[in-house]
Amino acid sequence: MKADATPLESREHELRVPRCRFCGGALDHVFVDLGMSPLCESYVPADRLSAMEPFYPLLVYVCDECFLVQLEEFVPPEEIFTEYAYFSSYADSWVEHARRYTDAICERLSLGRQSFVVEVASNDGYLLQHFVARGVPCLGIEPAANVARDAEKRGVPTLVEFFGRATAARVARERGRADLLLGNNVLAQVPDLNDFVAGMQILLAPGGVVTMEFPHLLRLMQENQFDTIYHEHFSYFSYTCAARIFAAHGLRLFDVEEIPTHGGSLRIYACHRGDAREESARSRELCARERAFGLQDPRCYDDFGEQVRETKRKLLEFLIDVKRKDARIAGYGAPGKGNTLLNYCGIRTDFLDYTVDRNPYKQGRFLPGTHIPIFGPQKIFETRPDYVLILPWNFKDEIVAQMAGIREWGGKFVVPIPEVTVLP
């Protein structure tokens, strides 16, 4: 804003500038602008293809005070998550990841039949089913009734609610406090971070542990994972920023694991502020590495936008080139990240004939914005495309193994991130 602005101009500027959802600082530093995009999980039924479809700015800011990377909240979470299209159990490797976590955390914390485990955003029971199998008492808290029903079928007790202070206090009063409180890929989807993290402090038992998994901002920047940005993800975290947010609500991060899921995630460990647990060497080393990369310096965030634009150019150049050679291209998967990529790059059925997905909920619908049709995986073997573009590239190894039969007709797999690559 200009230095000699009038009081009216100053007031208008204040009204226009969004505020950080954690610290309240002004958000006027753009991290990346991905244009206008629909909600990435709003799959379109055939009878709604001609209806109006809302698009919202996919404009990402970084707070220059606390360095939380974030989007504005355009749509209330009730409109996004009350009925949800993502069912975790359709990714075999993700279910196996959950099983390994269960084994490791039960051993680390000596969890058993006298313990109490709570998962927030428990989805379809993909993880808590492993605690049920061990006889460890547990509770899932999941706002989407449609996926919660699947969890109940797996024997996972599930409370259909959004999590925050009020829900935490009620569960603590009625069921007791949690020895383990966990959440995988939910922290990014919380618009009211302060209410959510404060709720964890309320529900966590003395001596208990919180674990949270979320994509690591450092990996997102290093590996150009811009397609993991969409409206359903309100925030993107470094370890240092997450530690600051938890500390503001009486929780202390004491350990961290860097894990390969979703292109590179963190699994953080937290306890009550007064807990005697010592901070791990891994925690100190990661803080130092983030600092060396520059994540505490506003200038660090300035070049990401051009990196993203160049990735778009390279992907479109590849698609234009192979289409001019009459190649047929299909997609694999209908994930949120794929919808960000396709809408930002302007890729519709002129480039991608269709996509496939194992989730029956999505089959027969169309991708939001691009209106690319979604079929079951068998469609690929019926039409024999020359290329299969893997949209959930974080599961590429699993997908290549499942769909290895495309090599019978010389079909090839393509991944778009960190840059377009035809797999050998």
N, C-alpha and C positions, 0 to 999 in steps of 0.2 A: 504494500500500500504506500502511496506517495507520502512524503514527510509532511506536506502542507495540506493534508486532507481536512475537509470541513468536518464538524461534529456529525452531520448527517451521513457523510461518506464513511466516517469511521464506524458509525453504528451499522450501516449496511454491510460493511466488511465483516464485522463481528457476527452478523446474522448469517452470512454466507459461509463462513469458515466452520467446518465440522470440528468436533472436539474428540480427543482421545478417549476411548472407552475405559481405559485404566486410570490415567492420571489427570485427565481433563484438559491437557494442553491443546493448543490450536494445531489443527492438521492442515498445513499449507505446503507440505513438502511431498510432491508426487513421486512415488516409487516406480509405478508403471501404469500405463493407460491401455487397457485391452478393449476399448470401445464399448459399444452397447451389446448386451447379451441377455438372453432369457434365463430364468432359473434353471440350473443344470439338471435337476431331477424331475422337471415338469414334462414328462413324456406325453406326447400328444396322441389321443385315440383317433381312429380314422374318421369318426363323425365330427371331429373338431378341427380338421385340417384347414377349413376355410374361416374359422373364427379368429378374432383378434387375439394376438399373443403378446403379452407385455414384455418389453425389454427394459433393462436397467443399466446404468453406467457401471462398468467393471473397472473402476478407478481406484487404485491402491495408494494409500499414503503411508509414510513413516513418521512417527512422532519424534520430533527432534529433542524431546525432553526425556522420554523413557525408552525410545527406540522400538516400540511396538509397531509392527507392520500390520495394516488393517484396512478394511473396507467400511464404508458407511452401511448402516442397517436400513435397507430400503423396504424389506418385507418382514413382518413379525415372524419369529420362529414358529408360531402356531400354524402359519400358512405353509411352512416348508416341511415341518417334521411331524405333524399330527398323523398324516398318512405318507409313508416314505417308500421309495422304490428300491432302496438298497438293502439287500439281504446278505449279510456277511458270509453265510454258510455256502454260498455258491462258488467261493474261491477256496479250493482244497488246501492250497498252501497257507492261506490265512487261518483256517481251522487248525492246521498242524502247528502253526506259529502259536496259537492260543493254547494248544495242548502242552507244548514245550514250556511256555511261560508258567502254566499251572504247576507242572512238575517242579520247576525251579523255585517258584515263590513259596510253594508249600514246604519245600525243604529248607529254604533260607529262613522263613519265619516260623517254622514248626507248626504249621496250621493243621488242625484236625477237627474232630467232631465237636469240640468245645469252642471252636472259633466261629467268627461271623464275618463273611465276605460280602461286600456290596460293590456292584458294578454300575456306574452311571453310563447311560446310553448303551444299554446291554444288547440292543438289536435283537436278533432272533435266537439268542442263547448260544451262539457259536462258541463262546468262551466259558460261561458259567456251567454249561453242561459237563465240563471236565471236573469242576468242583463237586457237582451233584454225584458224579460217578465215584468220587473219592469219599462221599459221605460228609463233606464239609458244608455246614449250613450257609446258605447264600440268598441274596436278593438282587434281582435286576431292577433298575429304574430306567424306563424307556418311554419316551413320549409318543411314539408311533404305535397306535393300537394294532395296526395290521401286522407289523413284524413281531410285536409282543405276543400275539397269539401263537406264532410259531415257537417262541421261547417256551411258552407254557406247555406246548405239546412235547417239548424235550424235557419236561420235568423241572423247568427253571421258574421259581416263583417270581412274578414280575409285577411291579407297580407302574401303571401307565400314567406318568406325570413328567413334567419338566423338573429338573433338579435345581435347587437353590437353598437359601437359608430356611424357608418355611418347610419345605419337604424334608430337609436334613433334620430339623428339630423334631418333626413328627415321627420320623423313622427312629431316631435316637430314643425318643420317649416310648414308642410302642414296641420296638424290636431290640433296642440296645444299640450301642455304638460299635463301629466296625473295626475289627483287627486289621483288615486289609480293605482299603477303599481304592478302587481302580477305575480307569476310564481310558479306552483306546480310541484315538482319533475323534475325540469329542471336544477337547479344549478349544480347538479352532472354530467350532461351530456354536460357540456361546457368545451371544451379544452382550450380556451383562456379566462380564468377567468377575467383577467384585462380588456380586451376589453368589456366583457359582463357587468361587474359591473360598469365600467365607462359609458357605454351606459345607464344604469338605472339612474345614476346621471344626465345625459343630459336630459332624457325624463321626469323626475319627476318634477312636478310643485312646486313652492314655497309653503310650507305648506302641500304638498302632502305626501303620505305614500306608502312605498313599503312593501308588504308581500311576503315572500318566504317560501315554505314548502319543506323539504328534510329529508330523514332518518337521525336519530341522531347517530353519531359515537359511543357515549357512550352506547346506546342500542344495536348497532351492536356487540360491544365487550362483553357486559354483557350477551347477550342472544344468542351469537354464530350465528349470522345471516350472515354467510359468503356467502350464496348463493345470497345475494343482490349485490355481487361484480361481475361485468362483464364489457366487453370492452366498452359498451355504457355508462357506468358510469365512468367518468374520475377521480372524486374526491369524498371524503367522509369527512364530516364536523362535528366538534364540534361547539358549540355556540361561544366559545372563538376564534376559528380560523376564523369563519365567520365574527365576529366583526372586527377582524384585517384586513381582506380583504376589507370589506366595508369601513372602516375608511381610508384606503389607497386611496380611490376614492371619498372622501368627503361625505360619508354617515355614519350615526350613528345608531347603533341598540339601541332601547330604550325599547323594550318589547319582550316577547317570550311566546308562549304557547307550552306545551308538549301535543301532540295529538297521538291517538293510531294507525293512519294509517301506513301501510307498516311496521308493527312490532314496531313502536315507532318513531315518527317524531317530528321535531320542526317546528313551524310556527313563523318566526321571523318578527319583525316590524322595519322598518328603516325610517329615515327622513334625510333631509339635515343636514349637520354638525352644522349649526347655528340655527337650529330649537329649540324653547324653551321647547319642550316636555321633561318631566323628565324621567329618567331611572326608570323602575318599580322594585319593590321588587323581582318579579319573575326572572328578568334578573340578578340581583345581586346574588340571591340564586343559580341559575343554574351555574353561573361562579364559585361560591365557591364549588359547588358539583363536577364539572369537575376537578377543581384543586385538591380537596381531593382524587379523583379517581386516579389522576396521569397523566392526559392527557397533562400536560406540562413537563413531564419527559420522555425522550426517553426509559427508562427501562420499562415503562408501556406497551409498544407495543411488548415486546419480547416473551410472552407466548401464544399469540393468535394462532400461527401456529400449535402448538401441540394440542390445544383445537379442532381445525378444523380436524386434522388427526384422533383424537379419535372419533369424530362424524361420520366420514366416516366409520370407522371400525364398529361402532355399527349399522349403517344403513345396511351395507353389511351383517353383521351377522344375522340381522332380515330377510332380503330378502332370504338369503341362507337357513335359517331354514324353512321358510314357503314354499319355492319352493320345498324343499326335501319332504314336505308333500303334494305335488301336488296341492298347492294352485294356484289360478289364480289371477293375480294382474294387475289392470289397473290404469292409472293415471287420475287425473282431472286437466285440465288446461295445457296451453303451454306457461307459462310466461318466461321472461328472467331469473328470479331466478331459475326456474326449470331446464333450460338448463345448468346453471353453476353447479348445484347440480349433475345432471345426468352425465355430462361429467367428472367432477372431480372424481366422485365415480365409473366411468366405468359401469354405468347401461344402458343396451340396451334392446333389445327385449328378451334376455335370462332371464331377470327379469320382465320387464314391457311389457305386451302384446301390449298395445297401450295407447294413452291418448286421452282425449276429450276436446273440447273448444267451447264456445258459439260463438266465432268470426268466421264468415264464411270465412274470408280471410285466416285463418289458416287451416281450414278443407280441407282434401284431400292432404295436404302437409305432410312433415316429419320434426321432430325436427332436428336442426342442430347438426352435429357430431354423435349423437346416432342413427339417422334415425328411430326413433320410430314414427309410423303413427299416424296422428291426425284425429279424427272423431268428429261428433256432439255428444252432451251429450246422445242422445237416445241410442247410442251404448252400454252404460253400462247396460241399461235395457234389451237389446237384448242378451247380453252375460253373464250377472249375475256373475261378478267376486266375489271372496271371499274377496278381499281387494281393496280399492280405495285409492291410494296415492295422497294426496292433495298437489300439487306442489305450487300453490299460497297460502301458509299457512296463509298469512295475511288476506285472505278472507274466512277462514275456516268456520266461523259461517254462512255466507251467503251460502256457498257451501253445508254444511251439511243440511241446511234447504231446499235448492233446490233439493237435491238428497236423501232426507230421505227415499225414496222408496226402497233403497237397503237393508233395514232391513227386507223386506219381505222374502228374501232368506238367511238371516243371514249375509249379507255383512257388512264389517266394514271399517271405515275410519281410515287412518293413516296419521299423520303429521310427517315430518322429522326434523323440527327445533323447539326448540333448540336441541332436541335429539328425536330420533324416538319414537313415542307414538301412541298406538292404542286407539282411542277415545272410551269412554264407550257408 
